[in-house]
């Protein structure tokens, strides 16, 4: 589990975090966390399909405006960093990748 998993473990616990990393759809997560992950997945994989209805659905199950914005901002930042790293050919260092079980040739 890398640094992001360690942060999630502080909030959710090790077992829940590991289950979420394996399959967030079946992990024992709150409906709000599950909906947030679904929104972020859609935003990452099919951004052209995301609309106000997706945000309204998140609000309807009790996710605050602030939490929705935080999740979207973090998602956007990670996607931007990943695309810049890809464009520049940045590869993970042995220190960064060692905790993720990846070789030093694996991109971050």
N, C-alpha and C positions, 0 to 999 in steps of 0.2 A: 504494500500500500504506500503510495507516494505521499508527498506533502499535502496534496489536496484531500486525499483520503484521511490523513491524520487530522486535518481540520474538521472534516465531516465526522470523524470518530468522536471528537470532543463534544459535538452537538448531539449525535445520534447513538453513539456507542459503537464498539468494534463490530459486533455481530450484525447489527442493522446496516452499518456502512458496507460491510463485506457483501451482504445480501443485495444491497442496492447496486453495488459495482457489478455483481454477477447478472442481475436482472431487476431493474428498478420497478418493472411492472408487477412482479410477484413478491417483492421485498415487503416486510411489514412496516410500511410508511403511512403517515397520515394522509388523508385524502388531499390535503392542501399541498404537501410535498410531492405527492404523486402527480397532481395536476400541474404543478410548476415544472416538474421534469418533463412532462408531456408537452407543455407549451415550449420549453426550451429545445426539445428534440425537433419539434415542428419548425421552430425558428431556424435551427441549424440546417436541417435537411431539405426543407421546402419553404424557404422564406417568402416566396411569392404567394403562398397559400395562407399566410398568417394575416388575420384581419381583426377588426374590432370584436367580432364574435368570440374569438379565442380569449381575448382579455376579459370580455364580459363574463364568459364561462368561469374564468379564474376568480373574478370578483364574486360571482354568485355562490361559490362554495366557501367564501370567507377569507380569501387571500387579499391582503390590504394593497392599496395602490402603491405604497412604498415598497412592499416586498416584491410586487410584480416588476416595478421599475428597477430595483436592485438586481433581480435575477436577469432581466434583459440586458442591463448595463454590463454585468459580469460576463454574460454569454458573449456579448458583442466584443468586449475587450479580449477575451480569450481567442475568439475567432480571428480578430485582427492580428493579434500577436502570432498566431499559428500561420496565417497567410503570409505575413512579412517574413517569418522564419523560413517558410517553404520557398518564397521567392529568392531569398538570399542564400539558400542552401545550408542553413544552420542545422547542425546536427547536435544531438544531446551529448553532453560531456559524460565521462564515465561516472562522475560523482552524481549527476542528476539522474542518469538512467539506472544506476546500480540498484537504487531502492525500488525501481519499477520493474525489475526483472528483465530489462532490455539490454541489448548490446550497445556499445558506444556508437554503432553505426545507425541506430534507430533514431529517427527524427523525434523531436519533442512533440 
